[in-house]
Amino acid sequence: MSTLPDSTQPENEGPDHERAYMRWDGWGDPARAHGLPTGVKLLLAAVLGRVPKAPPAPRLAEVTISTPPLADDDLAALAKAVGGDHVDAGHDVRLLHAGGKSTPDLLRRRQAVQAAPGAVVLPATEDEVAAVLAVAGERGLAVVPFGGGTAVTGGLTPDAGPHRGVVSLDLHRLSGLVALDDLAHEATFLAGTTAPVAENLLAERGFELGHFPQSFEFATLGGFAAMRSSGQNSAGYGRFDTMVTGLRVVTPTGTLDLGRAPGSAAGPDLMRWFLGSEGTFGVITQVRLRVHPTPEARLFDAWTFGSFAAGVDGLRGVAQLGTGPTVLRLSDEAETAVSLAQVGSIGKALAKGCTAVVLHEGPAELAASRREATARVLRAAGGELADPRLAASWDHGRFRAPYLRDALLAGGVFCETLETATTWSNLQTLKAAVTAALADGFAGERARNRILCHVSHVYPTGASLYFTVIAGLGTEPLEPWERVKSRVNDAIMAAGGTISHHHGVGADHAPWLEHEIGSAGLRMLRAVQAELDPAGIMNPGALVDRRLR
């Protein structure tokens, strides 16, 4: 067992926990923004025709905030809880916490008048988190926990509900490695630790978490837990919720320390109530996680299939046989075309066929044997090894897609994603239903569109489907998309899919949650909220539709 000398002073990302905020009206680091590759421009012209460029977004200083800052006495009470230097009601920092990073979020960032939280509060300890929740409860303020700001389903929208204002509870000062048990392969982190910082701290000790969703570069471990994140390496290491072995959670009515042993029959597993709770029951402050030694070998392969159905059969065979790839994903014909266009193969981009990316990791000999076992299954399904540059390109660009989305928006192209999951036997039916709902939902100036899909995560019993829709931005992009998204959510429910495989519920999916978990399930969620948060201050707009509470 390796425990840090003083667990109240964990290792962290640097002096004063300096925060690198993402670009306020786009994704990530502004210095890494880029334009559209030539191949993508040519493919878009062939698919969408000519689309007018979007008008530029206003500068941060030009935006008017429609919601007032918190009152001086509110700010003073919060300052008493965390210190005056860690309460900020300034114009810019409020806008930096005004929502997540979905395409609708970014389109709202282009408006001249926007809503924002009344103040941003930055606690550094669990006691300070509890003190902030106490102040908020006493003074009628809603609290929205804020990790990396990468949410895409409306879970960070500063919705006050029936309260006087909103506090954005930024957790980035609650960061660092608390303990590493190198015998049990468990690491405990404070919840505001970003994924790159966690991986760096583990790498220094010969370990890796291996959770790499597209939000990896900015998201926090507490956010992964609260959203039940699923990373691109989930075929090998599992979803984030399966990695969690313990949690500490501060609620308005008390603190919970959950996860006593690797397995337990001491009643229902209360820890699972907080995985996916999206900040509505309390604030996750510590996460204990299963980790593994840094892989000795990383073996990438690309495969091609004549059809999506053949590729799905191959992936199903691999998942059910359990050959152990770390990454296993399949792009349909439309997504394969875009991938090829990004690397300059515009001629091939217009051809038919699907591509799969496969990664095997671990001790060199074991990784090689697993690789061969996977290859036998994929060949039997009609797969052929492809140009390895396709896999290398995916690996190199796996965290760059959101930057491409920004470039598309700037060029007048609407681009948004959604995801779901179902059983292998229902996968093709669900894909057809969602594709039809998306295609039929656009009309007029946005009737020309492109719908891409890939299998992003696999299980022995089924898989997830991740859709990207591209269309002309149009003059009023938000209202039509809300209508289309509603239609798609209805189609997912009717076709037997889940409303979300890994993006979460947020405010965007909350009206459909009862359809998925039933009225009894919804009553259970409301009962837990009433017990842990009787004043209803925790993220009022997320998870459970306020109209149904």
Secondary structure, DSSP 4 states (H G I P E B T S, - for coil): -EE-S-TTS-B-SSGGG---PPPTTSSS-GGG-----HHHHHHHHHHH---PPPPPPPPGGGPEESSPPPPHHHHHHHHHHH-GGGEE--HHHHHHTS---SHHHHHHTTSSEE---SEEE---SHHHHHHHHHHHHHHTEEEEEESSS---SSTTS---TTSSEEEEEE-TTS-SEEEEETTTTEEEEETT-BHHHHHHHHHTTTEE-----TTTTT-BHHHHHHHT---TTHHHH--HHHHEEEEEEEETTEEEEE--SSS--SSS-THHHHTT-TTSS-EEEEEEEE-EEPPSEEEEEEEEESSHHHHHHHHHHHHHHT---SEEEEE-HHHHHHHHHHTT-HHHHTS--EEEEEEEEESHHHHHHHHHHHHHHHHHTT-EE--HHHHHHHHHHTTTHHHHHHHHHHTTEEEEEEEEEEEGGGHHHHHHHHHHHHHHH--GGG-SEEEEEEEEEE-SSEEEEEEEEEEE--SS-HHHHHHHHHHHHHHHHHTT--S-SSS--TTTSHHHHHHHHHHHHHHHHHHHHHHH-TT--B-TTSSS-GGG-
